[in-house]
Amino acid sequence: MLNKSPLLGFYLYLSTSYYYIMARIILFASTDLVSDQRVHRSSLTLHQEGHEVLTIGRRLADTPKNIERNYSVKLFKMFFKKGVFFYAFFNLRVFFYLLFHKFDLVCSNDLDSLLGCRLGCFFRGKPLVYDSHEYYTEVPELIGRPIAKGIWKLIERLCIKRLKYSSTVSEGIANEYFKKYGVRMDVIRNLPFRNENFGHKSVRPTIIYQGVLNEGRGLELAIELINNLPCYYLMIVGSGDLEVKLRKRVIELNIVDRVEFRGRLPYDKLHALTSKAWLGISLEEDLGLNYRYALPNKLFDYIQAQIAVLVSDLPEMSKVVEKYDIGIVAKTREPKELADVVSNFFENKVSREKTINNISVAYNELVWENEKPKFLELYKRALAN
């Protein structure tokens, strides 16, 4: 019996390793996946580890017919496009999909897919990983909407309590969830893959914003900022609810020749474009805990494109900028004062050269290749369940 123990242990080790390597994993998100970098990064990393990965989102009107990925992709066609009926029926589809398909583990990306994933995993007896991209019940879109906010808080309370495996993007959000539900989430930051595909730096001083064009993102401030920087040019890359309003304001200020709306772009094209800019902005307003503790992927995308950054004076973003000394923390939101700060920053040759050197340090450290071990460890624990 003693002689067989090592062989038995070796067999069990091989069985566990094989199961881990060959797991069937389904990731759900309510986006169309085209520009959802975090979901893509998670899916690709799991695929590269040898897992059979299927990522499921939903099809929008402007979603490309084919989304080329190394892993499998499926998009739900939804009759309802937004609002309570969309989220209700999306989660129903998630639930029934899980009831009738084989899988070893599910990842729910954000609260808007969690209920269907939680129920599906419960009935099938399978592990669930929850990846909270933001503090969902504190997003600006729910401000002034007590009924909608109350529904999401109820779903959050029902689904997050007793979650074994979960992650979020910043220490601030993780601490809030722990205080609220006693759930200790892993902090896995929104760091990009290392990317050396740089474009030629623009001759004209260029500022870039990349991301969703929604309330509280500081886009109105960005336009007023450009209005006070006559020689500067602004590129807005993304789409969202505020686009028409922002375009109207650009026309009113007569700066159409200095503000360009580029729409949504795939990440590879976006990175090359971003690297042409001089400054990347992330000027979120302090509208609730979600933005207060935000650590958005665009901040790290700017760093990976090796450009200086301008961020709001909010704890998570300012901590990164001040630690590496790679740009400006906006101590004011008054456009003229902020324009003077930006102008002085670029006119100070010593400060500018110091920032360039510091960005190269941050560029090498703040990459997914350094964050990935924490991500894989989370999934390893979940699969060993």
C-alpha positions in Angstrom: 0.0 0.0 0.0 2.8 2.4 0.8 4.5 1.7 -2.5 1.3 2.6 -4.4 0.8 5.9 -2.6 3.2 7.9 -4.7 1.7 6.5 -7.9 -1.8 7.4 -6.6 -0.7 10.9 -5.8 0.9 11.3 -9.2 -2.3 10.1 -10.9 -4.5 12.5 -8.9 -2.1 15.4 -9.8 -2.3 14.5 -13.5 -6.1 14.3 -13.3 -6.4 17.6 -11.6 -4.0 19.3 -14.1 -5.7 17.8 -17.1 -9.1 19.1 -15.8 -7.7 22.5 -15.3 -6.0 22.7 -18.7 -9.1 21.4 -20.6 -11.9 23.2 -18.9 -14.9 24.4 -20.9 -15.4 28.1 -19.8 -18.2 30.4 -20.9 -17.9 34.2 -20.3 -21.0 36.4 -20.5 -21.2 40.1 -21.1 -24.1 42.4 -22.1 -21.9 44.3 -24.6 -21.3 43.3 -28.3 -17.7 42.5 -27.4 -16.2 44.6 -30.3 -14.4 47.1 -28.0 -14.8 45.3 -24.7 -11.1 45.0 -23.9 -11.4 43.4 -20.5 -13.6 40.6 -21.7 -11.4 40.0 -24.7 -8.3 39.9 -22.5 -9.9 37.4 -20.1 -11.1 35.2 -22.9 -7.8 35.2 -24.8 -5.8 34.5 -21.6 -7.9 31.5 -20.8 -7.7 30.3 -24.4 -3.9 30.6 -24.3 -3.9 28.5 -21.1 -5.5 25.6 -23.0 -9.1 26.1 -22.1 -12.1 25.7 -24.4 -13.5 29.3 -24.3 -16.8 30.6 -25.5 -17.6 34.3 -25.0 -21.2 35.4 -25.3 -22.5 38.9 -25.7 -25.3 40.6 -27.7 -25.6 42.0 -31.2 -26.1 45.7 -31.7 -27.2 47.5 -34.9 -23.7 48.4 -35.8 -22.0 45.2 -34.7 -19.8 43.7 -37.4 -21.2 40.5 -38.9 -18.1 38.6 -37.9 -15.9 39.2 -34.9 -12.5 37.5 -35.4 -11.2 36.1 -32.2 -8.9 33.1 -31.3 -11.7 31.8 -29.1 -15.4 31.1 -29.9 -17.8 34.0 -29.9 -21.6 34.0 -29.9 -23.9 37.1 -29.9 -27.5 37.0 -28.7 -30.0 38.8 -30.9 -32.3 40.6 -28.6 -35.8 41.9 -29.4 -35.5 44.6 -26.6 -32.5 46.8 -27.0 -32.4 48.6 -23.7 -34.1 49.1 -20.4 -35.6 46.7 -17.9 -37.0 44.3 -20.6 -33.6 44.0 -22.3 -31.8 43.1 -19.0 -34.6 40.7 -18.0 -34.7 38.8 -21.2 -30.9 38.8 -21.6 -30.5 37.1 -18.2 -33.3 34.7 -19.1 -31.4 33.7 -22.2 -28.2 33.4 -20.2 -30.0 31.1 -17.7 -31.6 28.8 -20.3 -28.4 28.7 -22.3 -26.5 27.4 -19.2 -29.3 24.8 -18.5 -28.9 23.1 -21.9 -25.2 23.4 -22.7 -22.1 21.8 -21.3 -19.6 23.8 -19.3 -17.2 23.6 -16.4 -17.1 27.2 -15.3 -18.9 30.5 -16.0 -17.6 34.0 -15.8 -20.2 36.8 -15.4 -18.8 40.2 -16.5 -20.6 42.9 -14.4 -23.9 42.9 -12.5 -26.1 43.0 -15.6 -25.3 39.4 -16.4 -24.9 38.0 -12.9 -28.4 36.9 -12.1 -28.7 34.6 -15.1 -25.2 33.2 -14.5 -25.8 32.7 -10.8 -29.0 30.8 -11.3 -27.6 28.7 -14.2 -24.5 27.7 -12.2 -26.7 26.9 -9.1 -29.0 24.6 -11.0 -26.0 22.9 -12.8 -23.8 22.7 -9.7 -20.9 24.5 -11.5 -18.5 27.2 -10.2 -19.0 30.9 -11.0 -16.4 33.7 -11.3 -17.8 37.2 -11.1 -15.8 40.0 -12.6 -17.1 43.4 -11.5 -15.8 46.0 -14.0 -17.3 48.8 -12.0 -19.4 49.5 -8.9 -22.6 49.0 -10.9 -25.2 50.3 -8.5 -23.2 53.6 -8.2 -22.9 54.4 -11.9 -24.1 57.9 -12.9 -26.8 56.5 -15.1 -28.7 55.4 -12.0 -28.6 58.8 -10.3 -32.1 60.2 -10.0 -33.6 56.9 -10.8 -34.5 55.4 -7.4 -36.7 52.5 -8.7 -34.0 51.3 -11.2 -31.3 51.7 -8.6 -33.3 49.8 -6.0 -33.8 46.9 -8.4 -30.1 46.6 -9.2 -29.3 46.9 -5.5 -31.7 44.0 -4.8 -30.0 41.9 -7.5 -26.6 42.8 -6.1 -27.6 41.8 -2.6 -29.1 38.5 -3.7 -26.2 37.5 -6.1 -23.0 38.8 -4.5 -23.4 37.5 -0.9 -21.5 34.2 -0.5 -19.8 34.5 -3.8 -16.6 32.4 -3.6 -14.7 33.7 -6.6 -14.8 37.3 -7.7 -12.7 40.2 -8.9 -12.9 43.9 -9.5 -10.7 46.7 -10.9 -9.5 48.7 -7.9 -8.8 48.5 -4.2 -11.5 51.2 -3.5 -14.3 49.2 -5.1 -13.1 45.9 -3.5 -13.1 47.6 -0.1 -16.7 48.9 -0.6 -17.9 45.4 -1.5 -16.2 43.9 1.5 -17.8 46.5 3.9 -21.2 45.9 2.3 -21.3 42.2 1.8 -18.2 40.7 3.5 -17.0 39.4 0.2 -13.2 39.9 -0.4 -12.8 40.4 -4.1 -9.4 40.0 -5.9 -8.1 43.2 -7.4 -7.2 42.6 -11.0 -6.6 45.9 -12.8 -7.5 46.8 -16.3 -4.0 46.5 -17.7 -3.5 46.1 -21.4 -1.2 43.6 -23.2 2.2 45.0 -24.0 2.0 46.8 -27.4 4.8 48.2 -29.4 2.8 49.3 -32.4 3.4 53.0 -32.1 2.3 55.7 -34.5 4.3 58.8 -35.4 3.8 61.6 -32.8 1.5 64.3 -34.2 3.3 67.6 -34.9 0.2 69.5 -33.6 -0.4 69.3 -29.8 -3.1 66.6 -29.7 -5.3 65.5 -26.8 -7.2 62.2 -26.9 -10.2 60.8 -25.1 -11.1 57.2 -25.6 -14.1 55.4 -24.2 -17.8 55.7 -23.9 -19.5 59.1 -24.4 -21.7 59.1 -21.4 -22.6 61.3 -18.5 -19.9 62.1 -15.9 -16.9 61.3 -18.2 -15.7 64.9 -18.3 -16.3 65.2 -22.0 -17.9 68.6 -21.7 -14.9 69.8 -19.7 -12.6 68.4 -22.4 -14.3 70.5 -25.1 -14.2 73.6 -23.0 -10.6 72.9 -22.3 -9.8 72.8 -26.1 -11.7 76.0 -26.5 -9.2 77.6 -24.2 -6.1 76.0 -25.9 -6.2 77.6 -29.4 -3.3 75.6 -30.8 -4.5 72.2 -29.5 -6.5 69.5 -31.2 -8.9 67.0 -29.6 -9.7 63.5 -30.8 -12.8 61.8 -29.2 -12.8 58.1 -29.9 -15.9 56.2 -28.9 -19.7 56.4 -29.0 -22.5 57.0 -26.6 -25.5 58.9 -25.4 -23.8 62.3 -25.3 -22.4 62.4 -28.8 -25.1 64.6 -30.4 -25.0 67.0 -27.4 -21.2 67.2 -27.6 -21.2 67.8 -31.4 -23.7 70.7 -30.9 -21.4 72.3 -28.3 -18.4 72.0 -30.6 -20.4 73.8 -33.3 -21.5 76.5 -30.8 -17.9 77.2 -29.8 -16.8 77.3 -33.5 -14.0 74.7 -32.9 -15.2 72.1 -35.5 -11.7 72.3 -37.1 -10.0 71.3 -33.8 -12.3 68.6 -32.5 -12.7 65.2 -34.3 -15.1 62.5 -33.4 -13.7 59.1 -34.5 -16.4 56.7 -33.4 -15.6 53.3 -32.0 -12.3 51.6 -33.1 -10.9 48.1 -32.7 -8.1 48.1 -30.1 -5.2 47.6 -32.5 -6.2 50.6 -34.5 -7.0 52.6 -31.4 -3.6 52.0 -29.9 -1.8 53.3 -33.0 -4.0 56.4 -33.0 -3.5 57.0 -29.3 0.2 56.9 -29.6 0.1 59.9 -32.0 -1.4 62.1 -29.2 0.5 64.2 -26.7 -1.9 63.8 -23.8 -4.6 61.3 -22.8 -7.5 62.4 -20.6 -9.6 60.7 -18.0 -11.6 63.5 -16.4 -14.4 61.6 -14.7 -16.6 63.5 -12.3 -17.1 62.5 -8.7 -20.6 61.2 -9.3 -21.0 58.4 -6.8 -18.6 55.7 -5.6 -18.2 54.1 -9.0 -16.4 57.1 -10.5 -14.7 58.0 -7.3 -12.9 54.6 -7.2 -12.6 54.2 -11.0 -9.4 52.9 -12.5 -10.4 52.9 -16.1 -8.6 50.9 -18.8 -8.1 54.0 -20.9 -5.6 55.3 -18.3 -3.4 52.3 -18.8 -4.0 52.3 -22.6 -2.6 55.9 -22.6 0.5 54.7 -20.6 0.9 51.7 -23.0 0.8 54.2 -25.9 3.5 56.2 -24.0 1.7 59.5 -23.8 1.3 61.7 -20.7 -2.0 61.7 -18.9 -4.5 64.2 -17.4 -6.8 62.7 -14.8 -9.3 63.8 -12.2 -8.3 64.3 -8.6 -9.9 61.0 -7.6 -8.1 58.5 -5.3 -7.4 55.6 -7.6 -6.4 57.4 -10.7 -4.4 60.1 -9.0 -2.5 57.4 -7.0 -1.2 55.9 -10.3 -0.3 59.2 -11.9 1.5 60.5 -8.7 3.3 57.2 -8.0 4.9 57.2 -11.5 4.9 61.0 -12.1 3.5 60.6 -15.6 1.3 63.6 -16.1 -1.2 65.9 -14.4 -3.8 65.5 -11.7 -6.5 68.1 -12.3 -6.8 70.1 -9.0 -9.4 72.3 -10.8 -12.3 71.8 -13.2 -12.4 75.4 -14.3 -11.6 75.2 -18.1 -9.4 78.3 -18.3 -7.3 77.4 -15.2 -6.9 73.8 -16.4 -5.9 75.0 -19.9 -3.1 77.0 -18.3 -2.0 74.0 -16.3 -1.8 71.9 -19.5 -0.1 74.6 -21.5 2.6 75.2 -18.7 3.1 71.4 -18.5 4.1 71.1 -22.2 6.1 74.4 -22.3 8.3 73.2 -19.4 11.0 71.2 -21.2 12.5 69.8 -18.0 9.1 68.6 -16.7 8.2 67.2 -20.1 11.4 65.2 -20.5 11.1 63.8 -17.0 7.6 62.7 -17.7 8.7 60.9 -20.9 11.3 59.0 -18.9 8.8 58.1 -16.2 6.2 56.9 -18.7 8.7 54.3 -20.0 9.0 52.8 -16.5 5.2 52.7 -16.1 4.9 51.3 -19.7 7.0 48.2 -18.7 5.3 47.7 -15.3 1.6 48.3 -16.0 1.0 45.5 -18.5 -1.3 42.5 -18.5 1.7 40.2 -18.5 2.5 41.3 -15.0 -1.2 41.2 -13.8 -2.1 37.9 -15.4 -0.8 35.5 -12.6 -3.4 36.9 -10.2 -6.1 36.3 -12.9 -5.0 32.7 -13.5 -4.8 32.0 -9.8 -8.4 33.0 -9.4 -9.6 30.7 -12.1 -7.4 27.9 -10.8 -9.1 28.1 -7.4 -12.5 28.2 -9.0 -11.8 25.1 -11.2 -10.5 23.2 -8.3 -13.8 23.6 -6.5 
